[in-house]
Amino acid sequence: MKRLGFTHLVLGSLALLLGACTGSQEPPLPALVAMGGGGEVRFYRAKDLQGSTASPVTTWNTPGLQDLAYSNGFGRLYLLLGDRLEAYPTQGFGGDAAPQPSPTTANLPSGVDCTGGYLQLGQNRLLAHCPRASRAFLWNLDGSGNLKEADLTGLPPEVRLALFPQGGEELLAYITQQALGYRPWQTPTPSLEKPLDPQASQGPYDLQLDRSQGRLLGLAATALELRLYTLEGQTLSSRKVLGDFPQRSRLALDPVGGGVAYGLGFQVLFPKDSGPQQTFKTYAAGLVGPDGYLYLVQDQTLEVYDLTPSPPFFLRQLNLGFSPTSLAFIPVE
């Protein structure tokens, strides 16, 4: 299959776990899909979700959970709670269980409430943004060291943040209703900043690093439409996505599996644009796995699509029995 060679180049150690190609016509990757929401994390076999069942192999009780993220390079699952970060090694995870090990913990400063916060993975650091507190923190992905606070001077409360690698450093990327750019996380002086055209009046909703192309993708909206803003090199471009009724939307990206915008419906952005799909549904969480499958959550319902064909092929719909707000793909042996 086309993805296999690129998988070896991009994901490194993950490629050793494949053992076979991926896609709806071939054996699935041995992996768990972690789903977080409602104060718990449930772990499902990816092959079960692609099949016909949705029974978790393990459930963790995680009161106060806000977001989760997984780093394949560091083999850790990160949880953001209202007052702290937790990093869990996943070496003991298997196809039948995800035992909960003792985490490495980093407490947020006293008085910082990160309710409504989110996580972003960098090359070597984890970014936790707490919008209600207008503060953001960086933590080494290996769980070492103390939290470092990012300087958000001059950025509005509704800003969306990400980490952008450049010259061996990780810069603080940002999108507002006026501009998209990046700067050192320690200082408020932009390294590069481009005005949004057209300027947004709603959002911004999301900002993600497209690792496959080394570019930044952001979502924001005018009064009439949702726009995808792409900062690649020195050039910022934008285009309409997801139909005619702008609503809160997000991005799900994987350097092998592809990229998708979702909210009111979904749209595959790459490797081949699908145009708007399922525009009568509203999705709250999404994941593109390196296995080439798209996982989308609407309320307590999970939909699974194969991204190999264009438009994507609908596989099945499953009732989860809870409403996850964040998803992560965890390869296992």
PAZAPA-4460 file (N, C-alpha, C; in steps of 0.05 Angstrom, whole numbers, plus 32768, in hexadecimal, padded with zeros to 4 digits):
% residues 333
    n_x    n_y    n_z   ca_x   ca_y   ca_z    c_x    c_y    c_z   seq   type   mol
   8011   7FE8   8000   8000   8000   8000   8011   8019   8000     1      M     A
   8007   802F   7FF5   8017   8047   7FF1   8023   8052   800B     2      K     A
   8013   8050   8022   801B   805D   803A   8033   8050   8047     3      R     A
   8039   8037   8041   804D   8028   8051   8068   8034   8050     4      L     A
   8072   803B   8038   808D   8047   8036   808F   8061   8046     5      G     A
   807A   8072   8044   807A   808B   8052   8079   8087   8070     6      F     A
   806B   8072   8078   8069   806C   8094   8085   8066   80A0     7      T     A
   8095   8057   8091   80B0   8051   809A   80C0   806A   809D     8      H     A
   80BC   807D   808C   80CC   8096   808D   80C3   80A8   80A3     9      L     A
   80A9   80AB   80A7   809E   80BF   80BA   809C   80B5   80D6    10      V     A
   8093   809D   80DA   808D   8094   80F5   80A2   8083   8102    11      L     A
   80B6   807B   80F3   80CD   806E   80FF   80C5   8055   810E    12      G     A
   80C6   8057   8128   80C2   803F   8139   80A6   8034   8135    13      S     A
   8092   8045   812E   8078   803A   8129   8078   8027   8112    14      L     A
   8088   802C   80FE   8089   801A   80E7   8091   7FFE   80EE    15      A     A
   80A1   7FFB   8103   80A9   7FE1   810C   8092   7FD1   8116    16      L     A
   807D   7FDF   811F   8066   7FD1   812A   8052   7FC9   8115    17      L     A
   8055   7FD3   80FD   8040   7FCE   80EA   803E   7FB1   80E2    18      L     A
   8054   7FA6   80D8   8054   7F89   80D1   8043   7F83   80B8    19      G     A
   8032   7F96   80B0   8022   7F93   8098   8019   7FAF   8090    20      A     A
   800E   7FB0   8077   8004   7FCA   806E   7FE9   7FCF   807B    21      C     A
   7FDE   7FE7   8076   7FC5   7FEE   8084   7FAF   7FF4   8071    22      T     A
   7F98   7FF9   807B   7F81   8000   806A   7F6B   7FEC   806D    23      G     A
   7F54   7FF1   8061   7F3D   7FE1   8065   7F40   7FC5   8059    24      S     A
   7F52   7FC2   8046   7F55   7FA8   8039   7F6B   7F97   8045    25      Q     A
   7F78   7FA1   805A   7F8F   7F93   8065   7F8E   7F92   8083    26      E     A
   7F9F   7F82   8090   7F9E   7F80   80AD   7FA2   7F9B   80BB    27      P     A
   7F92   7FA2   80D0   7F95   7FBC   80DD   7FAF   7FBC   80EE    28      P     A
   7FB8   7FD4   80F3   7FCF   7FD8   8105   7FC7   7FCF   8122    29      L     A
   7FD9   7FC2   8130   7FD3   7FBC   814C   7FD5   7FD6   815C    30      P     A
   7FBE   7FE0   8165   7FBD   7FFA   8172   7FA5   7FFC   8184    31      A     A
   7FA7   800F   8197   7F90   8017   81A7   7F88   8033   81A0    32      L     A
   7F6F   8039   81A2   7F65   8054   819F   7F5B   805D   81BB    33      V     A
   7F68   8071   81C6   7F61   807C   81DF   7F4C   8092   81DB    34      A     A
   7F36   8091   81EB   7F21   80A5   81E9   7F1D   80B1   8204    35      M     A
   7F1F   80CC   8206   7F1D   80D9   8220   7F04   80EB   8221    36      G     A
   7EF6   80EA   8237   7EDF   80FC   823B   7ECF   80F3   8254    37      G     A
   7EC1   8106   8260   7EB0   80FF   8277   7EC0   80F4   828E    38      G     A
   7ED9   80FD   8292   7EE9   80F4   82A9   7EF4   80D8   82A7    39      G     A
   7EF7   80CE   828E   7F02   80B3   828B   7F10   80B1   8270    40      E     A
   7F22   809D   826E   7F2E   8096   8254   7F28   8079   824F    41      V     A
   7F1D   8074   8238   7F17   8058   822F   7F29   8051   8218    42      R     A
   7F33   8038   8219   7F45   802E   8204   7F37   8018   81F4    43      F     A
   7F38   801B   81DA   7F2B   8008   81C8   7F40   7FFD   81B4    44      Y     A
   7F3D   7FE4   81AD   7F4D   7FDA   8197   7F45   7FE7   817D    45      R     A
   7F59   7FF1   816E   7F52   7FFE   8155   7F44   7FEA   8142    46      A     A
   7F4D   7FD1   8142   7F41   7FBD   8130   7F24   7FB8   8137    47      K     A
   7F1C   7FBB   8151   7F01   7FB7   8159   7EF0   7FCE   814F    48      D     A
   7EFA   7FE7   8150   7EEB   7FFE   8146   7EE8   7FFD   8128    49      L     A
   7EFC   7FF2   811B   7EFA   7FEE   80FE   7EE8   7FD6   80F7    50      Q     A
   7EE3   7FC5   810B   7ED2   7FAE   8107   7EB6   7FB4   810F    51      G     A
   7EAC   7FA8   8124   7E8F   7FAC   812A   7E8A   7FAE   8148    52      S     A
   7E9E   7FB2   8159   7E9A   7FB4   8175   7EA6   7FCD   8181    53      T     A
   7E9C   7FD6   8198   7EA7   7FEE   81A5   7EA8   7FE9   81C3    54      A     A
   7EB5   7FD4   81CC   7EB8   7FCE   81E8   7ED5   7FD5   81F1    55      S     A
   7ED8   7FE7   8204   7EF3   7FEE   820C   7F02   7FD7   821A    56      P     A
   7F1B   7FD5   8215   7F2C   7FC1   8222   7F34   7FCA   823E    57      V     A
   7F35   7FE4   8242   7F3D   7FF0   825C   7F30   800B   825F    58      T     A
   7F28   8013   8277   7F1E   802D   827C   7F2D   8039   8294    59      T     A
   7F37   8051   8291   7F44   8060   82A7   7F31   8075   82B2    60      W     A
   7F31   8078   82CC   7F21   808D   82D9   7F33   80A6   82DB    61      N     A
   7F2C   80BB   82CD   7F3D   80D3   82CC   7F2C   80EC   82D1    62      T     A
   7F23   80F1   82EA   7F13   8109   82EF   7F21   8123   82E7    63      P     A
   7F13   8134   82DB   7F1E   814E   82D3   7F2D   814D   82B8    64      G     A
   7F2B   8137   82A9   7F39   8135   8290   7F2F   814A   827C    65      L     A
   7F42   8158   826F   7F3C   816C   825B   7F44   8164   823F    66      Q     A
   7F5B   8157   823D   7F65   814F   8223   7F7A   8139   8226    67      D     A
   7F80   812B   8210   7F95   8117   8211   7FA4   8118   81F6    68      L     A
   7FBD   810E   81F7   7FCE   810D   81DE   7FE2   80F7   81E2    69      A     A
   7FEA   80EB   81CB   7FFE   80D5   81CC   8016   80DC   81BA    70      Y     A
   802E   80D7   81C5   8047   80DA   81B6   8052   80BF   81B0    71      S     A
   8053   80B7   8197   805F   809D   8190   807D   809E   8195    72      N     A
   808A   80B4   818E   80A7   80B5   8192   80B0   80B2   81AF    73      G     A
   80A0   80BC   81C2   80A7   80BA   81DE   8097   80A4   81EC    74      F     A
   8084   8097   81DE   8076   8080   81EA   8066   8088   8203    75      G     A
   8059   80A0   8202   804A   80A9   8219   802F   80B4   8212    76      R     A
   801C   80AF   8223   8001   80BB   8221   8000   80D1   8236    77      L     A
   7FF8   80E9   822C   7FF7   8101   823E   7FDA   8108   8243    78      Y     A
   7FD3   810E   825C   7FB9   8117   8264   7FBB   8133   826F    79      L     A
   7FA9   8144   8267   7FA6   815E   8273   7F8D   815E   8284    80      L     A
   7F92   8164   829E   7F7C   8167   82B1   7F7A   8185   82B9    81      L     A
   7F66   818B   82C9   7F62   81A8   82CF   7F79   81B5   82DD    82      G     A
   7F89   81A5   82EC   7F9E   81B1   82FC   7FBA   81A5   82F7    83      D     A
   7FBD   8192   82E4   7FD7   8185   82E0   7FD8   8177   82C5    84      R     A
   7FF1   816F   82BF   7FF7   815D   82A8   8000   8142   82B2    85      L     A
   7FF9   812D   82A4   8002   8113   82AB   800D   8105   8292    86      E     A
   8024   80F7   8295   8030   80E8   827F   8032   80CB   8287    87      A     A
   8027   80BA   8276   8026   809D   827C   8036   808E   8267    88      Y     A
   804A   807E   826F   8058   806D   825C   8045   8057   8252    89      P     A
   8047   8051   8238   8034   803D   822C   8042   8023   8224    90      T     A
   805A   801E   822E   8068   8006   8226   8059   7FED   822E    91      Q     A
   8049   7FEE   8243   803A   7FD6   824C   801F   7FD2   823F    92      G     A
   8018   7FE4   822C   7FFF   7FE2   821E   8000   7FCB   820A    93      F     A
   7FEA   7FBD   8207   7FE8   7FA7   81F3   7FCC   7FA8   81E6    94      G     A
   7FC8   7F94   81D5   7FAE   7F93   81C7   7F97   7F8D   81D9    95      G     A
   7F9C   7F83   81F1   7F86   7F7B   8202   7F82   7F8C   821B    96      D     A
   7F95   7F9F   8220   7F93   7FAF   8238   7FA5   7FC7   8237    97      A     A
   7F9E   7FDB   8247   7FAF   7FF3   824A   7FB2   7FF8   8268    98      A     A
   7FC3   7FE9   8276   7FC5   7FEC   8293   7FCE   8008   8299    99      P     A
   7FC3   8014   82AF   7FC9   8030   82B6   7FE2   8030   82C8   100      Q     A
   7FF9   8039   82BD   8011   803B   82CD   8011   8054   82DE   101      P     A
   8025   8057   82EF   8028   806F   82FE   8032   8085   82EC   102      S     A
   8025   809D   82EC   802D   80B2   82D9   8043   80C3   82E4   103      P     A
   8051   80D1   82D2   8061   80E8   82DA   804F   8100   82D9   104      T     A
   804F   8110   82EE   803C   8126   82F0   804A   8141   82F1   105      T     A
   803D   8155   82E4   8046   8171   82E6   802E   8182   82ED   106      A     A
   802F   818D   8305   8019   819D   830E   8019   81B9   8302   107      N     A
   8002   81C3   82FA   8000   81DF   82F1   8003   81F2   8309   108      L     A
   800C   820A   8304   8010   821D   831A   7FF6   8221   8329   109      P     A
   7FF8   8226   8343   7FE1   822A   8354   7FCF   8240   8349   110      S     A
   7FB5   823A   8348   7FA2   824D   833E   7F9C   824C   8321   111      G     A
   7FAB   823C   8312   7FA6   8239   82F5   7F91   8223   82F1   112      V     A
   7F7A   822A   82E5   7F65   8217   82DF   7F66   8212   82C1   113      D     A
   7F6D   81F9   82B9   7F6F   81F3   829D   7F56   81E5   8292   114      C     A
   7F3F   81E9   829E   7F26   81DF   8293   7F22   81EB   8278   115      T     A
   7F1C   81DA   8265   7F19   81E3   8249   7F34   81E5   823A   116      G     A
   7F4A   81DB   8247   7F64   81DD   823A   7F69   81C6   8226   117      G     A
   7F7F   81C7   8218   7F85   81B2   8205   7FA4   81AF   8203   118      Y     A
   7FAC   8199   81F7   7FC8   8191   81F3   7FD0   8193   81D6   119      L     A
   7FEA   8199   81D2   7FF6   8199   81B7   8011   818C   81BA   120      Q     A
   8017   8179   81A8   8031   816C   81A8   8045   817A   8197   121      L     A
   805E   817E   81A1   8074   8188   8191   8087   8171   818C   122      G     A
   809F   8178   8183   80B3   8163   817E   80BE   8158   8198   123      Q     A
   80C3   816A   81AB   80CE   8162   81C5   80BF   816C   81DD   124      N     A
   80AA   817C   81D8   809C   8188   81ED   807E   8185   81E9   125      R     A
   8070   8187   81FF   8053   8187   8200   8049   81A3   8208   126      L     A
   8035   81AD   81F9   8029   81C7   8200   800E   81C2   820C   127      L     A
   8009   81CF   8223   7FEF   81CF   822F   7FE5   81EC   8230   128      A     A
   7FCF   81F1   8222   7FC4   820C   8221   7FAA   820C   8232   129      H     A
   7FA9   8220   8244   7F93   8223   8256   7F85   823E   824F   130      C     A
   7F72   823E   823C   7F67   8257   8232   7F59   8268   8247   131      P     A
   7F4B   825B   825A   7F3D   826B   826E   7F50   827B   827F   132      R     A
   7F68   8270   8284   7F7C   827D   8294   7F8E   828F   8283   133      A     A
   7F8C   828D   8268   7F9D   829B   8256   7FBB   8295   825B   134      S     A
   7FC0   827B   8260   7FDC   8272   8266   7FE1   8258   8257   135      R     A
   7FFA   8253   8251   8002   823B   8243   801D   8231   824E   136      A     A
   8021   8217   824E   8039   820B   825B   8045   81F6   8249   137      F     A
   805F   81F3   824A   806E   81DF   823B   807A   81CB   824E   138      L     A
   807B   81B2   8246   8086   819C   8256   8095   818A   8244   139      W     A
   80AC   8180   824C   80BC   816E   823C   80AC   8154   8238   140      N     A
   80AC   814A   821F   809D   8132   8219   80A6   8119   8227   141      L     A
   80BF   8119   8230   80C9   8102   8240   80C1   8104   825D   142      D     A
   80B1   8119   8264   80A7   811C   827F   80BB   8127   8293   143      G     A
   80D2   8130   8289   80E7   813B   829B   80E3   8159   829E   144      S     A
   80EF   8164   82B3   80F0   8180   82B7   80D5   818C   82C0   145      G     A
   80D6   81A6   82C5   80BE   81B4   82CE   80B0   81C1   82B7   146      N     A
   8097   81C9   82BC   8088   81D8   82A7   8095   81F3   82A2   147      L     A
   8095   81FB   8288   809E   8216   8280   8086   8225   8276   148      K     A
   8083   823E   827F   806C   824D   8276   8072   825D   825D   149      E     A
   8060   825B   8249   8063   826A   8230   805A   8287   8234   150      A     A
   8067   829A   8226   8060   82B6   8228   8049   82BB   8213   151      D     A
   8031   82C1   821D   801A   82C6   820B   8014   82E4   8208   152      L     A
   8027   82F5   820F   8023   8312   820D   801A   831A   81F1   153      T     A
   8004   8329   81F0   7FFA   8333   81D7   7FE7   8321   81C8   154      G     A
   7FE3   8308   81D2   7FD1   82F6   81C5   7FB6   82F7   81D3   155      L     A
   7FA0   82F7   81C3   7F85   82F9   81CF   7F7D   82DF   81DD   156      P     A
   7F69   82E0   81EF   7F61   82C8   81FD   7F58   82B1   81EB   157      P     A
   7F4C   82B7   81D4   7F42   82A2   81C2   7F57   8296   81B0   158      E     A
   7F70   829D   81B3   7F86   8293   81A3   7F87   8274   81A4   159      V     A
   7F8F   8267   818E   7F95   824B   818E   7FB3   8248   8189   160      R     A
   7FBF   8234   8197   7FDC   8232   8198   7FE4   8216   818E   161      L     A
   7FFD   8215   8184   800A   81FB   817D   8028   81FF   8180   162      A     A
   8037   81EA   817B   8054   81EC   817B   805E   81E8   815F   163      L     A
   8072   81F9   8157   807C   81F8   813B   809B   81F5   813C   164      F     A
   80A6   81DF   8131   80C3   81DB   8132   80D1   81EC   811C   165      P     A
   80E7   81F8   8125   80F7   8207   8111   8114   820A   811C   166      Q     A
   8127   8200   810C   8143   8203   8113   814A   81F6   812E   167      G     A
   813E   81DF   8134   8143   81D1   814D   8135   81DC   8165   168      G     A
   8125   81F2   8161   8116   81FE   8176   80F8   81F8   8172   169      E     A
   80E8   81FA   8187   80CB   81F8   8185   80BF   8213   818B   170      E     A
   80B3   821F   8177   80A7   8239   817A   808A   8237   8181   171      L     A
   807F   824C   818C   8063   824D   8193   8054   8258   817B   172      L     A
   8044   8246   816E   8033   824F   8158   8018   8258   8163   173      A     A
   800B   826B   8155   7FF2   8275   815E   7FE0   827E   8146   174      Y     A
   7FC6   827D   814A   7FB3   8288   8138   7F9F   8298   8147   175      I     A
   7F99   82B0   813F   7F85   82C1   814A   7F71   82C8   8134   176      T     A
   7F5E   82D9   8139   7F4C   82E2   8124   7F5A   82F4   8110   177      Q     A
   7F71   82FE   8117   7F7F   8311   8106   7F98   8305   80F7   178      Q     A
   7FA5   82F1   8104   7FBF   82E9   80F9   7FC6   82CC   8100   179      A     A
   7FD8   82C1   80F1   7FE4   82A7   80F6   8002   82AA   80F5   180      L     A
   8010   829F   810A   802D   82A3   810A   803A   8291   811F   181      G     A
   8053   8296   8124   8061   8288   813A   8078   829A   8145   182      Y     A
   8080   8293   815D   8094   82A3   816B   80A1   8292   8181   183      R     A
   80B8   829A   818B   80C3   828B   81A2   80AF   828A   81B9   184      P     A
   80AE   8273   81C7   809A   8271   81DC   80A1   8282   81F4   185      W     A
   80BB   828B   81F6   80C4   829B   820C   80BF   82B9   8209   186      Q     A
   80BB   82C2   81F0   80B9   82DF   81EA   80A1   82E5   81D8   187      T     A
   8096   82FE   81D9   807F   8305   81C9   8086   8310   81AD   188      P     A
   809F   830E   81A4   80A7   8319   818A   80A3   8304   8174   189      T     A
   8091   8309   8160   808C   82F5   814C   80A4   82EF   813B   190      P     A
   80A9   82D6   8135   80BC   82CE   8121   80B0   82D1   8105   191      S     A
   8097   82CB   8103   8088   82CE   80EA   806A   82D1   80F1   192      L     A
   805D   82E5   80E5   8041   82E9   80E9   8034   82F3   80CF   193      E     A
   801E   82E6   80C8   8010   82ED   80B0   7FF2   82F3   80B6   194      K     A
   7FE8   830A   80AC   7FCC   8310   80B1   7FB9   82FC   80A2   195      P     A
   7FA3   82F5   80B0   7F90   82E3   80A3   7F81   82F2   808D   196      L     A
   7F7E   82E5   8076   7F6F   82F0   8060   7F5E   82DA   8054   197      D     A
   7F43   82DD   8057   7F35   82F2   8064   7F37   82F0   8082   198      P     A
   7F34   8307   8090   7F36   8307   80AD   7F1E   82F8   80B9   199      Q     A
   7F23   82EA   80CF   7F0F   82DA   80DC   7EFE   82EB   80EF   200      A     A
   7EE5   82E4   80F1   7ED4   82F0   8105   7ECA   82DC   811A   201      S     A
   7ED0   82C3   8115   7EC8   82AD   8128   7EE0   829B   812C   202      Q     A
   7EE2   8292   8145   7EF9   8280   814B   7F10   8291   8156   203      G     A
   7F29   8288   8151   7F31   826F   8143   7F2A   8256   8152   204      P     A
   7F27   8240   8142   7F1E   8227   814E   7F34   8213   8152   205      Y     A
   7F49   8213   8142   7F5E   81FF   8144   7F77   8208   8136   206      D     A
   7F8E   81FD   813E   7FA7   8201   8131   7FB8   81E8   8135   207      L     A
   7FC2   81DD   811F   7FD0   81C4   8120   7FE9   81C5   810E   208      Q     A
   7FFE   81B7   8116   8015   81B4   8105   8011   819C   80F3   209      L     A
   8013   81A0   80D9   8013   818A   80C5   8030   8181   80C2   210      D     A
   8036   816B   80D1   8052   8162   80D2   805C   8157   80B7   211      R     A
   804A   814E   80A6   8052   8143   808D   805D   8158   807A   212      S     A
   8053   8171   807D   805B   8187   806B   806A   819D   8079   213      Q     A
   806C   819C   8094   8079   81B1   80A3   806A   81CC   80A1   214      G     A
   8050   81CB   80A1   8040   81E3   809F   802B   81E4   80B5   215      R     A
   8020   81FC   80BA   800B   8200   80CE   7FF0   8202   80C1   216      L     A
   7FDC   81F5   80CC   7FC1   81F6   80C3   7FAF   8200   80D9   217      L     A
   7F9F   8215   80D3   7F8E   8221   80E6   7F71   8223   80DC   218      G     A
   7F5E   8222   80EE   7F42   8225   80E8   7F36   823D   80F6   219      L     A
   7F29   824E   80E6   7F1A   8265   80F1   7F04   826A   80DC   220      A     A
   7EF2   827D   80E3   7EDB   8281   80D1   7ED5   829F   80CE   221      A     A
   7ECB   82A5   80B6   7EBF   82BF   80B1   7EA2   82BD   80BA   222      T     A
   7E92   82D2   80B4   7E76   82D0   80BB   7E67   82BB   80AB   223      A     A
   7E73   82B4   8094   7E64   82A3   8081   7E70   8287   807D   224      L     A
   7E8A   8283   8083   7E96   826A   807C   7EAE   8263   808E   225      E     A
   7EB3   8249   8090   7ECB   8240   809E   7EE3   8240   808B   226      L     A
   7EFA   824A   8095   7F12   824C   8084   7F28   823B   8090   227      R     A
   7F37   822E   807E   7F4F   8220   8086   7F66   8232   807D   228      L     A
   7F77   823B   8091   7F8E   824C   808C   7FA7   823A   808D   229      Y     A
   7FB8   823D   8079   7FD0   822C   8077   7FE8   823E   8075   230      T     A
   7FFA   823C   8089   8013   824B   8089   802A   8237   8081   231      L     A
   8035   823B   8069   8049   8229   805F   8060   823A   8056   232      E     A
   8077   8238   8063   808E   824A   805E   8086   8266   8065   233      G     A
   8088   8278   8052   8081   8294   8057   8065   829B   804C   234      Q     A
   8056   8287   8042   803D   828C   8035   8025   8283   8045   235      T     A
   8012   8294   8049   7FF9   828D   8056   7FE2   828E   8041   236      L     A
   7FD4   8277   803F   7FBE   8275   802D   7FA5   826C   803C   237      S     A
   7F8D   826F   8030   7F75   8266   803E   7F61   825C   8029   238      S     A
   7F4F   824B   8032   7F39   8242   8021   7F22   8239   8032   239      R     A
   7F0B   8239   8026   7EF2   8231   8033   7EF2   8213   8037   240      K     A
   7EE8   8209   804E   7EE5   81ED   8053   7ECA   81E8   8062   241      V     A
   7EC0   81D0   8061   7EA9   81C7   8071   7E8F   81D7   806C   242      L     A
   7E89   81DD   8053   7E6E   81E7   804D   7E6A   8204   8054   243      G     A
   7E50   820B   8057   7E48   8227   8058   7E40   8232   8074   244      D     A
   7E41   8221   8088   7E38   822A   80A3   7E4F   8227   80B7   245      F     A
   7E5F   823C   80BC   7E76   8239   80CD   7E6E   8233   80EA   246      P     A
   7E7A   821E   80F5   7E77   8217   8111   7E92   820F   811C   247      Q     A
   7E94   820C   8136   7EAC   8203   8143   7EB6   81EA   8136   248      R     A
   7ED0   81E9   812D   7EDB   81D3   811E   7EF7   81CD   8127   249      S     A
   7F01   81B5   8120   7F1B   81AD   8129   7F29   819E   8112   250      R     A
   7F43   8199   8116   7F53   818B   8103   7F5D   8171   810F   251      L     A
   7F5F   815C   80FF   7F6B   8142   8107   7F7F   813C   80F1   252      A     A
   7F99   813A   80F9   7FAF   8137   80E6   7FC1   8120   80EE   253      L     A
   7FCA   8111   80DA   7FDF   80FD   80DE   7FF1   80FE   80C6   254      D     A
   800C   80FD   80CA   801E   80FF   80B3   801C   80E9   809F   255      P     A
   8011   80D2   80A7   800D   80BC   8094   7FF0   80BA   808C   256      V     A
   7FDE   80BB   809F   7FC2   80B5   809A   7FB4   80CB   808A   257      G     A
   7FBB   80E5   808E   7FAF   80FB   8080   7FA5   8110   8093   258      G     A
   7F95   8123   8088   7F8B   8139   8098   7F6E   813E   8093   259      G     A
   7F5F   8145   80A8   7F42   8148   80A7   7F3A   8160   80B7   260      V     A
   7F27   8170   80AD   7F1A   8184   80BC   7EFE   817A   80C3   261      A     A
   7EF5   817E   80DC   7EDB   8174   80E4   7ECD   8187   80F7   262      Y     A
   7EB3   8186   80F7   7EA2   8197   8108   7E86   8192   80FE   263      G     A
   7E7B   81A4   80EE   7E62   819F   80E0   7E69   818F   80C7   264      L     A
   7E69   8175   80CA   7E73   8164   80B5   7E91   8161   80B7   265      G     A
   7E9D   8155   80A2   7EBA   8152   80A1   7EC3   8155   8084   266      F     A
   7EDD   815A   8081   7EE9   815D   8067   7F06   8153   8068   267      Q     A
   7F0C   813F   8057   7F28   8137   8055   7F37   814C   8046   268      V     A
   7F4D   8156   8051   7F5E   816B   8046   7F74   8160   8035   269      L     A
   7F81   814B   803F   7F96   813E   8030   7F98   8121   803A   270      F     A
   7FA1   810E   802A   7FB0   8112   8011   7F9F   811B   7FF9   271      P     A
   7F84   8117   7FFA   7F73   8120   7FE4   7F5A   812C   7FF0   272      K     A
   7F53   8144   7FE7   7F3C   8152   7FF2   7F22   8144   7FEB   273      D     A
   7F11   813F   7FFF   7EF8   8131   7FFB   7EE0   8143   7FF6   274      S     A
   7EE4   815D   7FFC   7ECC   816E   7FFE   7EBD   8169   8017   275      G     A
   7EAA   817A   801E   7E9A   8176   8037   7E8B   815C   8037   276      P     A
   7E8B   814D   804E   7E7D   8134   8051   7E6C   8135   806A   277      Q     A
   7E55   8128   806A   7E43   8125   8081   7E3D   8141   808E   278      Q     A
   7E36   8154   807F   7E33   8170   8089   7E1B   8174   809A   279      T     A
   7E0B   815F   809E   7DF3   8161   80B0   7DFA   8157   80CC   280      F     A
   7E13   814F   80D1   7E1B   8145   80EB   7E30   8157   80F7   281      K     A
   7E31   8158   8112   7E45   8168   8120   7E57   8156   8130   282      T     A
   7E71   8157   812A   7E84   8146   8137   7E94   8155   814C   283      Y     A
   7E98   8148   8164   7EA5   8155   817A   7EC2   814C   817E   284      A     A
   7ECA   8135   8172   7EE5   812B   8176   7EEC   811B   815D   285      A     A
   7F05   811B   8156   7F0E   810C   813F   7F2B   8104   8141   286      G     A
   7F32   80EF   8131   7F4D   80E5   8131   7F52   80D8   8115   287      L     A
   7F69   80E0   810A   7F74   80D1   80F2   7F8B   80C1   80FC   288      V     A
   7F8A   80A6   80F8   7F9F   8095   8100   7FB3   8090   80EA   289      G     A
   7FCB   8087   80F1   7FDF   8080   80DC   7FD6   8067   80CD   290      P     A
   7FC0   805A   80D7   7FB5   8043   80C9   7FA3   804B   80B1   291      D     A
   7FA0   8066   80AE   7F8F   806F   8097   7F72   806F   809D   292      G     A
   7F6A   806D   80B6   7F4D   806E   80BD   7F47   8088   80CC   293      Y     A
   7F2F   8092   80C7   7F25   80AA   80D4   7F10   80A1   80E9   294      L     A
   7F13   80AB   8101   7F00   80A6   8117   7EF3   80C0   811F   295      Y     A
   7ED8   80C2   811E   7ECA   80DA   8124   7EB4   80D4   8139   296      L     A
   7EB1   80E7   814C   7E9E   80E3   8162   7E88   80F8   8160   297      V     A
   7E6F   80EF   8160   7E58   8100   8162   7E48   80F7   817A   298      Q     A
   7E47   8108   818F   7E3B   8100   81A8   7E47   80E6   81B2   299      D     A
   7E37   80D0   81B4   7E42   80B6   81BD   7E46   80A3   81A6   300      Q     A
   7E46   80AD   818E   7E49   809C   8177   7E64   80A0   8169   301      T     A
   7E71   808A   8163   7E8A   808A   8154   7E85   8081   8138   302      L     A
   7E90   8091   8125   7E90   8089   8109   7EAC   8083   8100   303      E     A
   7EB0   806F   80F0   7ECB   8067   80E6   7ECA   8067   80C8   304      V     A
   7EDF   8074   80BC   7EE1   8077   809F   7EFD   806D   8096   305      Y     A
   7EFE   8061   807F   7F18   805A   8072   7F1F   8071   8060   306      D     A
   7F36   807E   8064   7F3F   8095   8055   7F4D   808E   803B   307      L     A
   7F51   8074   8035   7F5F   806C   801D   7F50   8075   8004   308      T     A
   7F36   806F   8001   7F28   807A   7FEA   7F21   8097   7FED   309      P     A
   7F19   80A4   7FD8   7F0F   80C0   7FD9   7EF6   80C2   7FC9   310      S     A
   7EDF   80CA   7FD4   7EDC   80D2   7FF0   7EE0   80BA   8003   311      P     A
   7EE5   80BF   801D   7EEA   80A9   8030   7ED3   8095   8032   312      P     A
   7EDA   807D   8037   7EC6   8067   8038   7EBC   8063   8055   313      F     A
   7EA2   8066   8059   7E96   8061   8073   7E96   8044   807A   314      F     A
   7EA2   803D   8091   7EA3   8021   809A   7E8D   8019   80AC   315      L     A
   7E89   8028   80C2   7E75   8021   80D5   7E70   8037   80EA   316      R     A
   7E5A   8033   80F8   7E53   8045   810E   7E4F   8035   8127   317      Q     A
   7E5A   803F   813E   7E5A   8030   8157   7E51   8042   816D   318      L     A
   7E41   8036   8180   7E39   8045   8198   7E4E   8041   81AE   319      N     A
   7E59   8057   81B8   7E6E   8055   81CC   7E63   8055   81E9   320      L     A
   7E4C   8060   81ED   7E41   8061   8209   7E4C   8077   8219   321      G     A
   7E5E   8089   820E   7E67   80A1   821A   7E6F   80B4   8204   322      F     A
   7E75   80CD   820C   7E7B   80E2   81F8   7E97   80EC   81FA   323      S     A
   7EAA   80DF   81EC   7EC6   80E8   81EE   7ECA   8103   81DF   324      P     A
   7EDD   8112   81E9   7EE4   812C   81DD   7F00   812D   81D2   325      T     A
   7F10   8117   81D7   7F2B   8116   81CC   7F33   80F9   81C7   326      S     A
   7F42   80F5   81B2   7F4A   80DA   81A9   7F68   80D9   81A4   327      L     A
   7F73   80C1   81A7   7F90   80BD   81A1   7F94   80A1   8197   328      A     A
   7FA7   809D   8185   7FAD   8083   8179   7FC7   8079   8185   329      F     A
   7FC7   8062   8191   7FDE   8057   819F   7FE6   803C   8194   330      I     A
   7FFC   803A   8184   8005   8020   817A   800E   800E   8191   331      P     A
   8008   7FF5   818F   8011   7FE1   81A3   801D   7FC9   8195   332      V     A
   802B   7FB9   81A4   8037   7FA1   8199   8023   7F89   819B   333      E     A
***
